[in-house]
Amino acid sequence: MPEAPDLEIICEVLTRGLVGRQVTEAKVLRPTVLRSLAAKDLPSDLPGRTLEEVTRRGKFLLLSFGERMIVINPMLTGALQLSAPKERVLKSTHLVIGFGEEEELRYLDETQMGQVYYILPEQLPKVPRFSEQGPDALSDGITLAEFKARLGKYHGEIKGILTRGSVVSGIGNAYADEVLFAAGISPFRKRRTLTDQEVERLHASIGRVLSEAVVVLREGMGEVIHHKIRDFLQVHNKGGQPCPRCGAVISQLNANQRSTSYCRHCQPGMLLKN
Ligand SMILES: [Zn+2]
């Protein structure tokens, strides 16, 4: 799934390429990802409007067209593609927004789990999961005191808490693995077992890992925003490979279309459940 660093670059690219331009056409090829909140009138209502701003909040992407707004929650496999209209339309394309003869913005989604809303700006708080988000992990950051206070409300495994988005928003499956590796904390540790020092390390790792990723992605993605670049990550999806810190084999568990990768040596403290 696109996470805060990926969406940050997508925002930059779309701002450079499309902000200030007028929509000339809007086509819904597969309506499954379009949700309520007036999404049905998108093809007829959007053309003629000008894209005024592209922003990100956590794992949501917001396209502002003045009196209307497109809100995208890409979930597991949603992606955006900026392409020329003559380029082949990929099978997973759900929505196409044309900006003149040169450029099209397409929303792709392999699993159709993503959600696209076409709303009035004041409806934003009604978008599911939007208002429950914690402070943004990347742009505003979160103070240690607030991180501790928000974390304290949750029990269960620390990775699940980080990806939920209500403590801090913008971290998904991949960057949760990376942040926990950087902090030297097992993804399976229960929140209550974390020491103050470990919570501080975790807090520091969030800001550092995500902002470093933005730099790498900015360099690597260019204008090709529908491909996720993940090869530079330290442990995520690198099961079986040597840990970059200690050389031990990285462990990986796969469940529910999500994987968890970690180094048992660098992230100790929890026996695996059978
Ligand atoms: Zn290691």
Residues whose N, C-alpha, C, O or C-beta is under 5 A from the ligand:
A	BS01	ZN	C243 R245 C246 G247 A248 C263 H265 C266
